[in-house]
C-alpha cells in the first residue's frame, strides 16, 4: 500500500513543508546567484527518470554560465562560483528538485537520477529494477558515501532499496540524510 499511494503522499507532504520553511533561503540564494554570475538561476539538465524516461532536472546553478553537462563524479573538473561552492557544500543547490518531486518526476527517496550517458549505471539499474521507480532527492547510496563509490556499488544500493521500499526505510534514509548534511566536509 505504501509503494502505491503512501510514498507519493509523503513526498507531497514533505515538499509542502519544505517549500514553506525554505522559501526565504531559496530567494536569497537565487538573488546571490544572479548577482554573482548573471544568467539563469536554475540549471536544467536532462536526466533519466522512472522507466528510463527523460525529464528536466532542476538545481540552483553553481557553475559559470555555459558549463557543459558532467556526471557528479566529474564535477571536480569545472570551476564553481563562490556562491556555487557554498550551495554545493551545503547541498542547497538541490532544493529546486522539490519542484521535480511535486511534478512527479522524482521522489524524496530513491536512486539519484543519472545522465543518459551513464550507460553502465542504467544497464545495472534495469537488471535490478531500480530503473522502474521514481528517482530520488536522496537515497540509500547517498547516505552510504555516494561520492566515493563505483558505479556497481551505487547500483547495488539502488537495487537493495527497491527490494525494501517501506515507510520506515524511507524515514530512516531521510533522517540519515539530515545527519549526513551536518558532517564535516572530507579532507583530500
Secondary structure, DSSP 8 states (H G I E B T S, - for coil): -IIIIIHHHHHHHHHHHHHHHHHHHHHHHHHHHHHHS-S-SEEEEEEE-GGG-EEEEEEE--B-TT-----GGGGGGS-B-HHHHHHHHTTGGGTTHHHHHHHTSEEEES-----TT-HHHHHHHHHTTGGGS-EEEE-TTGGGTGGG--HHHHHHHHHHHHHT--HHHHHHHHHHHHHHHTS-----
